[in-house]
Amino acid sequence: MSDLFERLKKKEAKLAVIGLGYVGLPIALAFARKLKVVGFDINAKRVDMMRRNEDPSDELPPEAFKGADIHFTADIEDLRDVEFFIVAVPTPIDQQNIPDLTPLLGATRTVGQVLKKGDHVVFESTVYPGCTEEDCVPLLEQLSGLRYITDFKVGYSPERINPGDKEHTLESIVKVSSGCDAESAETVAKVYELVVKAGVHRASSIKVAEAAKIIENTQRDVNIALTNELSIIFNRMGINTFDVLEAAGTKWNFLKFQPGLVGGHCIGVDPYYLVFKAKELGYHAQIIDSGRFVNDSMGGYVAKQTVKKIIASGTNPTDARVLVMGATFKENVTDIRNSKVADVVKELKSFSCHVDVTDPHADGAQVKHEYGYDLAPEMKGPYDAIIVAVNHAEYAKYDEAWFKSMLKPKGVLVDLKGTYRKSVKNLEYWSL
């Protein structure tokens, strides 16, 4: 192991986190309680907020910034004396579901311009196996004029932060880490061990660490797709999927996945990186691709089923008012990235339904910018259908009487997560 680790501990060397979003900021603050940290983001407005102890993602309270030895900056010059870099920027997909490496390569360019002999660069962004060494390393070499392994070291340690989850945090989830040689692998692992109480798993190579991350979300995606497909079949049979899962779940080895909308920046995105790489290698990833197709089509399916119920009640869809409760990609978070609720809204509007969308957590301006629709300031019944799309804690207080008061006499309650299935007795009810 190099002496870099010891110098970081003594605050003789600095660590920088590049990209201060949902993933980067918690990492930067965790390290800043132990080391001297530079928090870098290209968005100067976000940097100003963090200097005021405000999390732009609205995940961390002001006290999370207390006692942190961190300098927030959007100025590349502040990175010149940094020796250990962590890159934590998003890796989205484009309209054609092709990996968009623009943010990752942009962050790599930033590091490449300030890279010095002996520096370590660790990537956390989710990528296909090989991306770190095939796409990022050549860029670092080109911009710095330095040689990989000989002059600078690279590692990969995939992020495992779950937005909105107060239980599974950076400190409590085992971290997978890797390096380009034995020395760097140990340095990277030791640095992460300073903040990850659950411990660090040392992967045998950068590619193995990249692959481990991408299959975590691919496995979940495929399993949820199976459950979604089952819910489509069970719907045609007239059985409730959640009742079936409850019964099957009494067996000790049954995997308890549930149907639903699969959005967000991980499960709905990462499998496409693997599909893309597989195609490049001449293999069509059939199961992964099929799972993605099923999950991506669920928003449209939910909307169509709702419209069928509205028509069955004797209402023309063009006259129908629909309330969609929830706009974020999952419950109890502010994150709207890749929210599949937008697919539900879009499909309903294609039938000319009048749609109100509400959410106690989502930012209305962000929703408008990202998806083109406004959040309704309040829920104003009566509605022909109410879709509880996201299970926010705030919705737990609503009972059958409340839904009845918000619905027309023949209105339908669409409960995607099956939350109210045991308590609703006298309403037209449907769930996945």
N, C-alpha and C positions, 0 to 999 in steps of 0.2 A: 504493500500500500504506500502511496506517495505521502509526502509530508504535508500535502495540501489539506487533508482532513484535520491535522493538528493545528494548522494555521487558521483554518476556518473557525475551529473551536475557540482559539485565542483571540478571534476577531482581527487577526493580522491579514486575513484575506476575506473578500466579499463574495456573497452568493447573490445572484439575480434571478428573478422569476419574470419571464417574458410572456405577457398576456395575463391580465388580471380579471378574468371573468369568474364564472361559477367555480371553476377548478383552480385557476391560478391564485386568486386572492387568498383563499383559506390556506393554501400551501405556503405562500409568501409570509403570512402572519404567523403561521406555526413555526417556521424557521426563524422569524424575526424575534422570537422569544429566547432563542439560543445563539443566533449568529447575527452578523452585520449583513443586512439585506437591502438590495435595490429592487424596488417593484416597478417594472417598466410596462407601459401600455401606450399604444400609438394614439389613443383617444384622450386628448388633453382635458376634456370636460370630465371624463371619468376619473382621471388623475386628481383633478381639483376636488372632486367629491371625497375621494379616499384620504386626501390630505386633511379633510374636515371630519375624518372618522366616519364617513358614510359609505356603505356598500352599495354601488350602483345596481347590483343584482338583487338588492333588498333581502339578502339571506342572513347576513351577519349583523348583530347589534353593535352600537358604537363602542361598547366595552371590549369587544373582540380586538380593537386596535390598541387598547391600553397596554403599556409596557412593551410595545414592539419596537425593536431597533430597525426601523425601515425608512427608506427614503423613496417616496413615490415620484416618478418622473416620466415624461414623454420625450426627454432629450437623450439622444443616443450617446452624447458625450459623457453622460453619467455612468455609462457601462464600460468605459475604457479601462478602469482599474479592477473590474470584476474578473474572478478566476474560475468560478463555478456557475454555469448557466443552466436554468431549467426552462424549457420551452413548453408552455401550456396554453396553446391556442386551439380554437375549434377546427375540426376537420369535417366540413359539411359535404353534401352532395349537390349537384346542380339539377336543373329541371329534367334532365335525362337520366337521373340517378347515377351519374358518373362522379367519382371522387373529385372534389374541388380542393386542390392542395394550395390554393392561393394564400390563405392566411399562414399556413405552415411554412411555405417557401419564403413568404414575406418576413416572418420572424427569423427564419434561418439566415436570410440576407442581413438582417439587423445584427445578429451575432457574428456573422462572417466578417463584417466591417470592423469589429473591435477585438476579434480573436487574437490571442497571443500564444506564444510557446508555453506549453505546460497547462493550458486551460482545459477544463472539462465541460462538455455540453451534454445535457441529458434531455431527451425528448419524452414528453408525457402524452402527446396527442395520439388518439387512436388512429392507426394506419394499417395497411395491408403488410404482411411480413415482407421485409426487404426494403421498405420505403426509406427508413432511416439511413441505411448505408448506400442505397441506389439513387435516392433523390436529394437527400439533405447533405450528406457528407461531401459529394463533389462540389456542391455550392459553397460549403464552408472552405474547402481547399482553394477553390477558384478565387474567392473574395479575399481570403487572408494570405494567400501565397504560401501557406503552411501545408505540411504533409500529415495525413490521417495516421493515427497511432504513433508515428515517430515524433511529431511536434505537438499534437493535441489529441485528447481522448474524447470518445463519444459513448454515451450510455442510453439505455431506454428503460423507462419505468412507468408503465401505463397508469393513468389516473383511475381511481376507483371511487371518486366522490359521487355521492347520490344526493342531488339537490333536494333540499327540504327535509332530509333525513337527519334527525338529531341523534339517533342511536348509532348508525353506521357512519362514523366520521373518519377523517384522515388518520387520526391517532388509533382508531379501534379496528381498522381493516388491514389485514396482512398485505404488505406491499411487495409486488414483484419487481425485481430490479435486475439490471444486466449491464455489462460493459464490453468494450471492444477487445480487451485483453484481461488477463487475470488481475493485474494491478488496478486497472480502472474499475473493474467489476466490484472489487473489494472497497475501493474508495467510495463509489456511488452507494453501495449498500450501507456502509458506515455512516455516511451523511444522512441517509433516510432514517436510519435507526435512531438518530437524535430526536426525531419527532413522531415516529410511528411506534407506539407502545406495543402493538400487536405483533411486531416483528417484521422481518424482511425475508422473502423467499428469493434466493439467488438463482435466477434462470441461467441455463448453460450458455445462452448466446442472446444477442440482440433480437435475432429473428424469432427465437423461441418465445421471448417476452412479448414481442409484437403479436405473435399468433395466439398466445394465451389470452391476451386481452380481447382480441376480435372474436374468439369463439365463445367467450362468456356471454356476450350479447346475442350472438348468432344462435346459440343453444336456446336461450330464452325466447327469441323471436320465433323459431321453428315450433317450439312447444306451445306457445300462445296461438300460433297459426292453426295448429292441429285442433286446439280447443275452440277457436273461432269457427273452424269448418264443422266441427261437431255441433256447435250451437245452431248453425244454418240447417243441418240435417234434423236436429231435434225440434227446431221450430216447425218444420214441415210435418213432423210426427205429433205435434201438439204437446210436447213435454218441455218442462222448464230445465234448462241446462244446469242451473245452479243446484237444483234438487238432485240431478243426476250426479254432479260432482261431489255433492255432500255425501251421497250414498257410497260412491266409489272411493271416496277419501277415507273411508273407515278401514281400508286395507293398508297395512303398514308401509308398503313400498309404492303406493300410488302417488304420482307427482301432482301436487295441487296447483296447477296453473288454471287461470280463469280467462274467460273470453273478454274482449274489450277492444278499445281503440288503442293502437300501438303507435305512439308518436314520440316526441322528445328528440334529444340530440344524440342518443346512443342506440337503443334497440332498433329504432326505425331507420337508422343511418348506417351503422357499422357493417351489417351483413353485405351491403352493396360494395364495400371495399374488398371483401373477400371474393364476391362474385366477379368483380372487375379483374382482380388479379388472376383468378382461376381461368377466366376467358382469355387473358393474355398468354396463359400457359397452355391454351388449347383444350381446356376442360369446361364443359357447361355444368355449373353447380345447380343441379335440378331441384333438389329438396330445398336448398336455401332460397333459390329463386321463386319456387312455388309458395313457400312460406311468406315471402315478401309480398307476392301478388295477393294472397288471401288477406294479409293484414292491411295492406294499402287500400283494399277495396271495402273495408268494413264501414267506413264513414258513409259511403254511398249506399251500402246495404241498409244501415240503420235508418237513413233518411227515407229510402224507398218503402221500408216496412211501415214507417210512421205515416207516410202519405197513403198507403193502402188502408190503414186503420181509419184515417180521416175520411177517405172516400166511402168506406163501409159504414161510417156513422151518418152518411147522407150529406156531407159537406163537400163542395167543390174546392179543390186545393187552392185555386186562385182567391178564394174568399177566406181561406184558413189562416188563423193566427197561431203561431208555434212559439213556445218559450224554450230556449236552450239554456240550461243551468250549467255553467262552467265553460271556460274558454282555454284554460291552461292545459299543458300536455298530461298532467296528472294532478292528483289531489294535494291540496295544502301547499302549493308552491306558486310563485309569481311567473314562472318560466313558461312562455308561450311558444318557444321554438319547436317547429315541426308538429304543432298540435293538430291532431286529426279531427278535432271538433270543427275546424274550418271546412273539412270535407263534407261534414254533415250539413253545415249551414249553406254551403255552396249548392249542394244537391237539392236541399229544400227550396232554395231560391230558384233553382232551375224549373221547379214545378209552380213557380209564381206564388209560393206561400209567403205570408208576412212573418218575418222572423225577428224575435227579440232575443238577444244574448246577454246574459248577466254573469258576473263573476266577482266574488268579494276580494280576490287576490290579484287579478290581471290588471295591467295598466292599459286604460282605454286608448291612449295615443299610440302605444306600441301595437295593439291589436289592429287599429285602423291602418297603421303604416304597413304592417306585415300581411294582413289579410283583406283589407279594404272594407271592413264593416265596423260600425260603431257598437259599443256596449250600451245597452239600454240603462238609463239612470235608475229605473225601478221596474219591478214586475207588476204589470197592470193587466189583470184578467178581464174578462174570461178568455181562456185559450182553448183551441180545439185539441191541442196536444202539448204536453210538457215533457221535454227530454232531459232527464238528469244525466248529463254526460260525464261529469267529473264529480267524484265523491268528496267534495270539500267538507271539513268538519262542521262548518256552519249549516250545512243542509240536514244534519242529523236531527235538528229540532223540528223539522217539518213532518207532520203526520198526515194520515189519510184525510182528516177533516180540512186541513189547510189546502191540500191538493184539490180536494173537491170544491173548495171555495174559489180556486183559481181556474177551474176548468168549466167548460160548458157542460150541460147535462149529459151529452154523449161523448165528452172529451176523453182522451186516452193518456195514461201516464206511461211513459217509456223510461224504464229504469235500467240503464246499461249494466250496472254492477249488481243488480239483484238485491239492492239494499233493503227495499221496502216490501219484498215479495211475501213475507210472512205476516206483515201488518196490514196490507191493503186487502180489503174483503169486498168492497162494494163499488169498485171503479173498474173501468176497462183498463187492463194492465198488460204490459208486454215488456219482457227483458230479453237480453241475448241468451 
